[in-house]
């Protein structure tokens, strides 16, 4: 089940979607489609809500489309979202058709990025604050590593500071067992994997 809406907002696209798909990797699937269609997430809000005993993911994003054809880009995005959350479609099949070119990770980390993990006992979640150079593909890249480590994104706030060209994103996370993990080895492992490309280049 997916409810998808979009509208143009000046030169950008404002989209909102609601789905009953709340498993680990849901945001990565969305970020992958947005990246593959050559769009960039400028800002957004992700949340998980419970309605009548069921969990839903409710997300809204402001997107920037390469080439300026926002109407066509938004139409393609809506079509891809329907396929993405169809029970008859496998994500691996979508990836194969898209033939995604990996982003140049070094462009996100031209300056030293900030990765701050902190546990929030009142929410039973871990906050990951990420600040780095903004660029198309950053969220696709980061969300993939979170998914590969079985991290669930419960909610998030995505922001781009246009004066500094920096992404300032906060993710509220739990591990595969639904617990906080900022003080565990898992947080260090995620940090190392995200920074691995630039660390290998600096050797």
N, C-alpha and C positions, 0 to 999 in steps of 0.2 A: 504494500500500500504506500502510495506517495501522493502528496498534494504539492504541486509546484506552481509558483506564480512569478512573473517577472514584469518589470516596467523599466523604461528608460529614465534615467535621471541625469540630465545634461549629456555629457559624453560617456557616461558610465551606465552600467546595468545593475539594478537592484533586484535581487532574487530572494525568494523565501521558499523553504520547503519543509514539509513535515512528513515523517515516515515512522513506521513501527519497527524499522530495522535499527536496533540499538546495540548490536554486537560489536566486539572489538574490530576495528578497521573500517567502520562506516564512514567516518570523516575522510579517511585516506581514499576511499573510493570516490567520494565527491571531489576532493582536491585533485585526484588523477584526471577526472573528466575535464575539470576546469583548466588544468595545465595542458592537457592534450589539445583542447580547442583554442590554445594560445590566448588564454585570458589570465589575468592576475587578480588575486584577492587583495583589495586595498584595505578593507575593514570587514568585520563581521562579528556575529554573536552565535555561539553554539550552546544549546541547552538540552538537558534531558528532563522530561516532565512525566508525571504519572496522571493519567486520566482514566477514571473508572477501573482502576486496578491494572491498567496496561501502561507500559513505558513507551514513550514516543521521543524521537529526536526532532527538535525544532531549530532550524538554522536560518540565518539571514546574512547575506553578503552584499557588499558593493564591489562590482567587478569592473575591470578595465579590459577592453578588447583590443588586441592588435589590429591595426588597419582601420579602426574607426567604424566598422560596420556592426554596430551594436545590435540592431534588430535581427539580422541574420545569425549572429553569434548566439543571441539569447534563444532563438528558435532551435538551433542545433543542440544547445545545452538542454532544453526541455525534452527533446527527443532522446538524447543520451541518458538523461535521468530516468526516464520511463524504462529504458532497457536495463539500466544499472540495477534497479530495484525489482525487476521482474523475476519471479521465482523460476522462470524457464530459461533464464540467461545466466551463464557462469561468468564471473568477473575476469577469469583468465582468457576467455574467448574475446571479451571486449578489448583487453590489453593487446592481444595478438593483432586485432584489426587496426588498432590505433597506431601501432608501431612508434611508440613514444621514444623520443630522443632525450636522454638524461640531461638534466640541467648542469651547467658549469658551476659546481658547488663553491668553488673558490670565490666567485663573484659575490656570494652572500656574506663571506667572511673576510672582506678586504681589510676591515678593521677588526680588532679583537672583539668577538661576540661575548655576550653575557649569557650564562646559563645558571640560573639560581633555582635549586630545588628546595622547597620548604613544605613541611607537613602542616596541615590544618586540622587539628584534632576535632574542632567543633563541626567540621564537615566530613571528617574521616576521608580526606582526600589530600593528595600532594599537588602543590602548585609548582608548575614549571614556568618560570619567567624567562622568555627568550628575547634578547635584543641583538639585532645584527643588521647588516646592510639589507635593504629590501630588494626583491627581485622575483621575477616570475619563476615559479617552481620551488620556492623555499618551503612552502607548506606541504607540497607534494612530497618533498624529500624528508622533512622532519616527521610528517605523519606516517610515512612508510616505516621509519625506524621504530617509532612507537608501536605500530602494529606488529612488527616483527618480534618485539619484546613483550607481546601480549599485554600492552597497556591500553586501558579503556579511557577515552576522552569523555568525561562526563559533561563538561562545559568548557567554553573558551571565549576569550575576547581577543580579537585580532585588530591591530591598529597599525597605520603607517604614518610616520611623522614626515610630512612632505618638505619641511624646512631642512631637516637633517638627512632625509633619505634613509631613515632607519625604520625597520620593522620592530614593533614593541608588542609582543604577543604573550598572553597568559593562558596556560592550559591547566585545567583542574582534572586530575588523573587518579586512577586506582590501578593496582596491579591485577593480575589474572584472578586472584582470590578476593578482589574487592577491598584491598587494604592500602594504606599509605606506604610509601617506600623511600622517602627522601634520605633517610639515614642508612639505607641498605646499599649493598654492592650494585644493585640494579640501577640506581641513579648514576653511579660512576660509569657503568657499562654503557648506558644510553648516551651520556656526554661524550665518551670516547668514540662511539660509533658515529655520532653526528659530526664530530670534528676530525674524524679519521682522514678524509681527503686532504685537508690543509696540513695536518700533522705529518703526513707522509711526504708532502711536497717540501716541508721545511727541513727535512733531514739531508 
